[in-house]
Amino acid sequence: MLPKIGSVKAARILAHCGIAHSKTLAGLSERQRGELITFFRA
């Protein structure tokens, strides 16, 4: 978990990036990883 990111906020971020909540970090595609990186850099 990241500081200040609870389960509700994490679910919203995953939905925004098109990632299922059951995915592990290792199971993400390159596109999904890129979406998360872009989201947190903004």
N, C-alpha and C positions, 0 to 999 in steps of 0.2 A: 504494500500500500504506500501511497504517497501522503505526506503531511497535508492535512486539510482536505483530503479526498475521501469522503465516506462512501457507503454503498450506493446511496441514491445518486450522488454526483458521478460516481464511477459508471453506473448503469446509463446515465444520460450521455456521458462521453463515448461509451462503447456504441450506443445506438447512433450517435452522430457520425461515428466512424464506420458504421456498418459491420460491427464485430459482435458475434454472439457472446453472451456472458459466460458460456461454458468453455470458451477457447482459452488455452494456456498461451503464454508468451512464445514458447517454442512452436506452437501450432499456428501462428499468424503468418499470413502471406506477406510478401514484400510490400504490396499495396497497403495492407492493413497496418504494417509497421510504419510505413511512410505517413499514413493518415494520423497515427498517434503522435509521431514526432512533430509533424506540422502543427497539430492541435496544441501541444504543450510548448512549442516555441513561440506561438502567437501571443 
